[in-house]
């Protein structure tokens, strides 16, 4: 089987400026963390392990992955996976980013339809830039299809929704939706527009049962598959005591600190402010509490991406909030960390929090389970349907509930241990093995019709 894949976020970002002008190279020639880094985010964390496993088990012969990367080579190869990059100039990139953010706000319940409806949006010049990007993605996929003769196209995430319609092919197309999809958040005048693009796909894959129901209510009649997002446990290493200590020394974490970890990109929707306010309420009960915020901006916020500045602006507000609550020294921002440091953060913390205001799924909860740490998860996250209170974590709906859950677990080490002991069983629901089985079924059924 040969597959054409598309996502906005590239698998690899080039770190070494001396390599930016090269047209092509094999990733095996380069050194990770020196010449390049793997892009963070749920799409890349799922898709790359899936393609590797499918190739390893001879279910897939080759893959071409098309994505946006304005500052990098045109092509990179990793074994039988070929990365092709779309490049658009800065003015068009800015316009694309503006429309992409409008859609992001819409699906996360933050779009003010009174300011701009769908008709006004599509007549903006920025919308032409959004279409240009999707058109370039489709053209690259069609070019690769002539060389590889794909059996199927697999398009990922909301910004790429028009790509399928632009492909103009009778070959099967699958769309994977990664962010929240709630029909009640979509204004009526937007529904026909969205349905037109969804209908270009033979099947849509979603992350939760509620998203499946919403897509049916929109009017989509083709196949829908619910497949929980997944990670490859082999990508997560158990850090040594020395590595954990080095991490603690770097970020000023003392031996007696009660560490609450939040692993999430810097975005207002992730609810860092909720975590900070909850910690402020916990101080009187847990005087040694410390909040560890791990992550920076997304690809859209990065200098190699769309250069949207919301991550920087959000961090400034969070720093002000920390000072307002007198939490200086109790909240640590690590920024982006490598896999070793991420493992050390999970190993050192007592529990994790994901208080998102809207969250498509939440793979960091699976990571928390993998390291045996209780997760406190927003009811607004797709993965909340897998969390059972007091069994494998807690579902929270407010600052007060989050503070109460943190305090409860801080004072009940036995409960923390019990949840930790059951965590691997919970993580298995989102393992690459289960994901590959379900994704293979999706691919087979869609290809066979």
Beta strands, then each sheet from edge to edge (+ up, - down):
strand 1: 2-6
strand 2: 12-14
strand 3: 24-26
strand 4: 36-38
strand 5: 62-68
strand 6: 75-78
strand 7: 81-86
strand 8: 152-156
strand 9: 173-176
strand 10: 203-206
strand 11: 223-226
strand 12: 258-263
strand 13: 289-294
strand 14: 331-335
strand 15: 351-354
strand 16: 374-378
strand 17: 393-396
sheet 1: 3+ 6+ 7- 5- 1- 8- 9- 10- 11-
sheet 2: 2+ 4-
sheet 3: 14+ 13+ 12+ 15+ 16+ 17+
end
